[in-house]
Amino acid sequence: MSKEILIQVQKRETRVAIIEKGRVDDFHIEVDRYQSLLGNIYKGKVESILPSINAAFVDIGQPRNGFLYLTDAVNPLIEEEISEPRKFLAKIFGKSKKEEAAAVPEKVEKARPTGRRRKPENTISLKVGQEVLVQVVKDPFGEKGPRLTTHITLPGRFVVYMPCDKQGGISKKIDNPEERQRLRDVIRSFTFAKTGGFIIRTASRKQGKGELTRDAKFLFKIWQKIYKKSEQQKAPALIYEEGELTWKIVRDYLTEKVDKLIIDSEEEYLRIRKFVQTLIGRQMVSKIHHYKGSTSLFDFKRVSKELEKIYDTNVYVKSGAYVVIEPTEGLIVVDVNSGKFKTKASPEDAAFMVNMEVVPEIARQLRLRDLGGIIVIDFIDMSRAEHKRKVLEGLKRELSRDSAKTEVNRISQLGLIEMTRARTGKTIESISFGKCPYCDGRGRVKVV
């Protein structure tokens, strides 16, 4: 299976296309006018607390205050006494030593990087004016400010370091018992990190102990710098900025399965080579190539026209069937239509054939457009339970390739599938398009 990563660096934007089997399988864009806050770590100050919604608004120095659920403001170091991190947490949460000691429960609750949870025994009572170290887990959306958490995570190539969460884990996608046990033993060998926990990523499968340890030590050094800077800065302040798009792509996508990574910027090419040689290994450097052609990289690889289609409402498949994708304020609507599809089969079998054909395309379009939130898919009606089951299984199988978290419900009596896809930032369309100044937003215009 051929797989390539194309990185096109322009004056005001960077675009990345991941090509698999000759077609665009994923797409990312970073523009100067919109800088994502996702993954950034701030030292903020609590501006207000709303008990009615169990949340606090935190000033992190951005135009809109961040939103922090009080159930996300938890002291995660809940096992053995660790002096330095406890002093640090006491500073950022403004707690006395007696209060902090009283906050340690007898039971250990499994830590999670993000998300709501039931209020545990060691929830910290925030106060207005209090300083707190937070990380952005969701970019501002509409009139909403960034979503924050105190459960800081530092993702690496093979592992994720959680400096304030003692518990760790292994990716569920690694299902081999022997491999999981091997990776557990590797985690236990990370004695250099006396605080926090590690999550083993899927990319760690079959990786040697040396590669995993090197990645973990790199993340631990980053945390030490964050720790030191947070003590020196006054809130609100940016403590750590997540890497730019090219860094994330190399970290998350450059694996043994990739044949080539092609980039058209000489400066970025040299920087990526240096990074890969230092942190990933010399064997990966040979996969990186510099494109020097006169035409743009995407035009040369014939992906520009295909990328233009991700903004279309109608998406066609080979048989002539098509899906209609309509993003709204509250949810995404996907409607399946038979279009020019022709067959001598029965209506029931025809509906099943169309639904099965569009399933991979629906999952692909969700990735390409980076659509998130609540998604409702209206498949063509089927009466046979077996057909419904196969369509549902096919959708789940295709979505399993998605790096974003998804949850899929069963097909309803109306032939609808309700699902969710994690939304952490703006969609590709919202980055590339703006409101039409002539019709006040009823139409769309391309942002230059």
N, C-alpha and C positions, 0 to 999 in steps of 0.2 A: 504494500500500500504506500504510494508516494505521498509525501507530506512536506510542504514548504511554508516558510514564514516570510512574508514580504513586508518590509518596512519602508514607507515612502515619507521622507522628511521634507516638508515645505516651509515657507517663511513663517506662516502663522498657524500651522497645524501639522500633526504627525498622524499618519494613518497606517494601520496594520491589518493585513489580510492573511488569514491562515487557509492555505489551499490544501484540500485533501481530495484525492482521486480526480484532480483536474478542475475542481470547482470550489468556490469560496465557502468554507464551512464555518468561519467565525470572522468577526470584524470588530476593530476597536479604533477609536478616534480620540485625539487630544488636541484641543484648540486653545490658543492664547487667551481668548476672551472668556473662556470658562475653565477655571482651575478647580479640579475636584479636591474636596477636603477629606475624602475617604481615607482612613488609616492614619491621619494626622493626630498627633498627641498634643494636647494643650494643658496649660495650667490655668484653670478658670476660677471665676468667683461666682458664688451662688447669688443671683439677683432676686429671685422670688421662689416661694414654695407653694404649690397648690395641692393641699391635702385631698381635695375633691377628685382629682385625677391621679393622685399618688405620684406626682412628678415635681421636678424642680427645673427652673430655667437658669442656665449658667452662661455668664458672659465669658466668651473665649476670644474676644477681640474681633469678631466678625460682624457684618451688618445686622444679622439676626442672632439672638441668643440661642444657645443649644438647648435641646430638650433631653432631660435625664430622668428616667423612671427611678423612683426611690428604691425599687427592688433591684436596680442596677448599681446602687451605691452601697456596696457590700465590702466589708473587710475580708478578702479571700484567704489571707494567711491564717488559717484556723487550726493548724496542727502544732508542731513543736515551737518553742519560744525561739525567735530569731531576732536578735537585738537590732541590727541596723535597719532592715526593712520596716520594723515596727516603729522605730523612731521616725522614719520617713513618712509612714502612713499617719502617725500621730501629728506630724507637721501639716500635711496636706489636708487632713480632716479636722484639725484643730482640737484634738482630744487630749485629755490629760492621761498620765500613765495609769492612774487608778481606773479611769473610765475605759481605757483600752484593754487593761487586764480583765475587767469584768465582761468585756465584749466577746471573749473567747469561749465558745460553747464546747460541750463534751463530745458531741457528735460531729462527724465530718460529712458535709454535704458535697456531692459531686459538683465541681465548678464547671461553668460553661462560659465561653468567650462573650456571647451576646444573647439578647433575647429576654423576654419577661419571665418571671418565675414567682413562685409563692414566697412571701416574705419570710426569710430564715431568721434564726435567733440572733445572728450577729449583724443585722441591718444597722447601718450607721445613721444616726439622726442628724441630717444636715441642718445648717442654720444659715440665714441670710448673711451675706458678707464672708462666708467661709470659703477658703481656697480648696480646690479639689483637682486632682490630676485625672483627665478624661481623654478618651479616644473617640473619634468620629466613626460611627458604624453605618451611617446613612447620610448622604449629601442633602443639602436643603432642597425642598421640593415645593413648588408653588409658593405659598405664603408661609410654609413651615420652615423652621430653622433646622440645623443639622441634628441628627439623633446621636446621643452620646452614651458612653458606658464607662465605668471605672475598671472593667475587666479588660485590661490592655493585652493585645496580642501582637506579636512580631512574627510575621510569616517569612519563612526562608524557602529555599528550594526543596528541601526534603522534610523539614520539621517546622513546627510553629512553637514559639516560646511564649509562655504566659507568665510573666515575671511576678504577678500577684496572685496567681491561682496555683495552689499546691498540686491539685489533681492533674493528670495527663490522660492520654489515650492514643488509640491507633485508628486510622481511617477504617470505616466499615467496609469500604470497597476492597480492602485486603482481607480476604475470607479464609485463606489457608491457615489452619491452626498452627502448623509448624513455623510458618513465616511470622505469624503474629507473636508467637513465643520468642522467636529470635529477636524481633524488634523490641519486645518488652525488656529483654536482657540488655539490649543496647541502651535503652532509656536509663536503666539502673546504673549504667557505667558513666552517666553524665554527672560525675561528682563535683565538677568544677562549678556548677550552678547550685549553690547551697539554698537558693530560694526559688520558688516558682515551679512550674511543670512544663512538660513538652507534649505536643501532639504530633504523632508521626503521620505525614501526608501520604497519599496514594503513590506519589512518585518515588517513595522510599523503598518500594517493593524490589527485592533482590539487590539493593544497594549495600555496599560493604560498610562495616563499622567505621572505617576511617572517613568516608564521605559524610556520613551522618554526624559524626563527632565534629568535623570541621564546620559543617553548617550550623550546628548548635552553638559552638564556641563563637562564631561570627555574630549570631543573634545576641548572645550573652554580652559581648563587648558593646553592641549597640545599646543595650539596656543600661549598661554601666554609664555610658555617656549621657543617656536620657536622665538617669538618676541624678547625676552630678549637675546637669544644667537646670533641672527642676528645682534644685535647692538654691540656685543662684538667681533665678528669674522671679519677678513679681507678677502676679496675675493681673490682667489676662496676658498670656504670652504663648507663642508657638514654641513647643519644646522639641518636637520631632516632626519632620515632613516626610510623608511616604514618597517613595521613589517615583520618577516620571514613568511614562508609558513604556518606553523601550526597556527600562530596567525590569518592570513587572512582566513583560512578555518573555524576556530571556529567563527570568526566574521561574515562571510558571509553565512555559510552553516548550522551551528548548530541551528536549529529551532525546533518548536514543531513537525514538520513532520518527524524528524529524530528519529529513535528508539534507535540507539546506535552509539557511537563514540568509536572505538577500536584503541588503540595505543600500540606499542610493546616496547616503551622506558619508563622505570620507571621514569627517570628524567623529560622527557617531559610530562608524565602522571600527575605527581605531580604539575608541573608548569601550565598545562592547567586547572586542577581542581581548583587551587588557583585563576587563572584568571577568570574562569567562575563563581565561587562563589562570587567574588568581583564585577564583572561588569555586569554579566548577571542574576544571581539569583541562589539560592540553588536548585530550582526545576530541573535545568538542570544538576547539578552535578551527579545525579544518572544515567544519560545517558552515562557517560564517564567510560570506562572499560580499564583495563590494561591486555594485552595479554602476558602470560608467557610461551607459548609453546616452544618446542625445534625446531620445523620447523618454517620457516619464516611465517609471518602473511599472506602474499599474497598467499603462497602455501597452507596454511591451509584453507583459504577461497576460494581456487581454482579460483583465478583471474589472476595468473601469465601468464598462457597460453593465456588467452583472451587479456591481455595487449600486449603480443608479436605480436598479429595480427594487432595492430594499425600502425605498420611499413610496413605492406604488401601493395603492389600495388593493388591487387585484394581483394575485400571484398564481401563475399558470403552471401546470405540470404537463408531462409529455402527452398524456391521453387527451388533453383538451379540457379536463376538469380544472377548477381553480378555487382558491380560497380568498375570501374578502376579509381584510384585517382593518378594524376601525378602533383606534385608541380613543377612549373617552376620559372624562375627569376621574370617574370612579372605578372603571374597569376596562379591560380589553375585550373586544368582541371579535371572534373568528367564526366566519360562516363558510361552510363547505358547499360548493355547487358542482353539479355534474358537467355543466358547460357543453362542450362539443364531444363529450365522451360517448362512444357508440359500442354496443355489444348486443349479441343475440340472447344473452343470459336473461333470467327472470329479473324483475325489478328489485327483489330482495338481494340477489347475488350481485346485481349491478351496483346497488348502493354500497354493499360490502367492499367491492373491488375499488370503487372511488375513494371510500374512507381509508382503506389500507394504503392507497397510493399517496394520499395527501398527508398522512401522519408524519413521515420523515420531513416533509417540507414545512409543516407547521412547527415542529420542534426546531428546525434550522432557522426559520424566520424569527422565532422568539430569541434565539441566540444573536443573530445578525443585527436585529433592531434593538436588542437589550431591553425587551419589554418585560415589565414586572408588575406586581400587585395581583389583583384578582383577574383571572382570565376565564372567559366562558366560550367554549367551542361548540358550535351547533353542527353536528355531523348530520349527514343524510339519514333519515329514519330507517332503522332496521328492526325487524321483529324477532329474529332468532337470537336466543341468548348466547349461543356459541359465537356468532358474528360479533356481538357486542363485547364479549370477553376478549376476543382476539384483537379488536381495535383498541381496547383499553390497555391490554398488555403491550401492544406495539407502541402506543404512545409513551408508556412508562419506560420501555426499553430505549427509545430514542432520547427521552429526556434524561436518562441516566448518564449520557455523555456530557450533559450541561454542567459547567462548573458552579452555576448558581443553584441554590437549593430550591427544589420544586416539590409540591404536594398535589396529588391528583385524586379526586373523588370518582366514584363509579358513575356510569352513564345513567342519567335520570330517565323517567318515563317519557319525557319530551325529547329525548335523544341528545340532551346537553351534557357536556362534561365541564364541571367546575374545577378549576385548579388555581394554584398560586405559584408564582415564581418570585424569588427574593429580589427586591428592588433596592439597590444601594445608591443609585445616582440617577442622572438624567438619561432619557432614552437617546438613541442615536438621532432620531428625528428632531427632538427638541433642541439638540445641540446645533444641528445643521439648518433648522428653519426657525423663523420668527413670525410674529403676527403681521398680517398684511395691513399697512397703514391706511389703505383706502376703504377696506370693509371692516376694520376694527376687529380683526381676528377670525372672521368667518372663513377666510381663505388663508393660504400659506404662501410665503415667499422665501426663496433660498437666501440664506445669510451669506454674504460674500466675505 
